[in-house]
Amino acid sequence: MTREEITAACTAQPTPYGREVIVAARQTGRRVAIVSNNPTESVHAYLTARRLTSYVHPLVGRPEAAPERMKPGPVLARCGAASPARPSTAPGR
């Protein structure tokens, strides 16, 4: 399944202005993290195809061979140690 998700990531249509937002965030000193219930490998493939890997850290994705963590599986807990931000402090909460 991961192989198919990597293929899909490489051919996926990018979100309009998504790249520009990521680049602008980094250029203004903000950290950009990605937390996904897709495999880390497929997210990395997406970022590589769009020359964005150097703009994103950390990248937290679904571990290999863990389909039970697909939507709506909980992946947010895995990124807790990687960032001082907490969901309760996110804008709009």
C-alpha positions as CSV (number, residue, x, y, z in Angstrom):
1,M,0.0,0.0,0.0
2,T,2.8,2.4,0.8
3,R,4.2,2.0,-2.7
4,E,0.9,3.1,-4.2
5,E,0.7,6.0,-1.8
6,I,4.1,7.1,-2.9
7,T,3.0,6.9,-6.5
8,A,-0.1,8.9,-5.7
9,A,2.0,11.6,-3.9
10,C,4.2,12.1,-6.9
11,T,1.3,12.7,-9.2
12,A,-1.0,14.6,-6.8
13,Q,-2.2,18.1,-7.7
14,P,-0.6,20.5,-5.2
15,T,-2.9,22.6,-3.0
16,P,-3.0,26.1,-4.6
17,Y,-0.4,28.4,-3.0
18,G,0.7,25.6,-0.6
19,R,4.3,25.8,-1.7
20,E,4.3,29.6,-1.5
21,V,2.9,29.5,2.1
22,I,5.6,26.9,3.2
23,V,8.4,28.9,1.6
24,A,7.1,32.3,3.0
25,A,6.8,30.7,6.5
26,R,10.4,29.6,6.5
27,Q,11.6,32.8,5.0
28,T,10.0,34.7,7.9
29,G,11.6,32.5,10.5
30,R,8.7,30.1,11.2
31,R,9.1,26.4,11.5
32,V,7.0,24.2,9.3
33,A,6.0,20.7,10.4
34,I,3.9,18.2,8.7
35,V,1.9,15.6,10.6
36,S,0.1,13.1,8.4
37,N,-1.7,9.8,8.6
38,N,-0.1,9.0,5.2
39,P,3.3,7.1,5.3
40,T,6.3,9.3,6.0
41,E,7.8,8.0,2.7
42,S,4.8,9.3,0.6
43,V,4.9,12.7,2.3
44,H,8.6,12.9,1.7
45,A,8.1,11.9,-2.0
46,Y,5.5,14.7,-2.3
47,L,7.9,17.3,-0.8
48,T,10.8,16.0,-2.9
49,A,8.8,16.3,-6.1
50,R,8.1,20.0,-5.2
51,R,11.5,20.8,-3.9
52,L,10.2,21.5,-0.4
53,T,12.1,19.0,1.8
54,S,14.5,21.6,3.2
55,Y,11.6,23.7,4.3
56,V,9.8,21.1,6.5
57,H,11.0,19.7,9.8
58,P,9.8,17.6,11.5
59,L,7.9,15.3,9.3
60,V,5.8,12.8,11.1
61,G,3.8,10.2,9.2
62,R,2.1,6.8,9.6
63,P,4.6,4.0,10.2
64,E,5.1,1.3,7.6
65,A,2.6,-1.5,7.8
66,A,0.2,0.3,10.1
67,P,-3.1,0.6,8.1
68,E,-5.0,0.9,11.4
69,R,-3.5,4.4,11.7
70,M,-5.1,5.6,8.5
71,K,-7.9,8.2,8.7
72,P,-9.1,8.8,11.3
73,G,-6.2,7.3,13.2
74,P,-4.4,9.4,15.8
75,V,-1.0,10.7,14.5
76,L,-0.9,14.0,16.4
77,A,0.4,12.3,19.6
78,R,3.5,11.2,17.7
79,C,4.6,14.8,17.0
80,G,4.2,16.1,20.6
81,A,7.9,15.8,21.5
82,A,9.0,17.4,18.2
83,S,7.4,20.8,18.8
84,P,6.6,23.0,21.8
85,A,3.3,23.9,20.2
86,R,0.2,22.2,21.6
87,P,-3.2,21.8,19.9
88,S,-4.8,23.7,22.7
89,T,-2.7,26.8,21.8
90,A,-3.3,26.6,18.0
91,P,-4.9,29.7,16.4
92,G,-8.7,29.5,16.3
93,R,-9.0,27.3,19.3
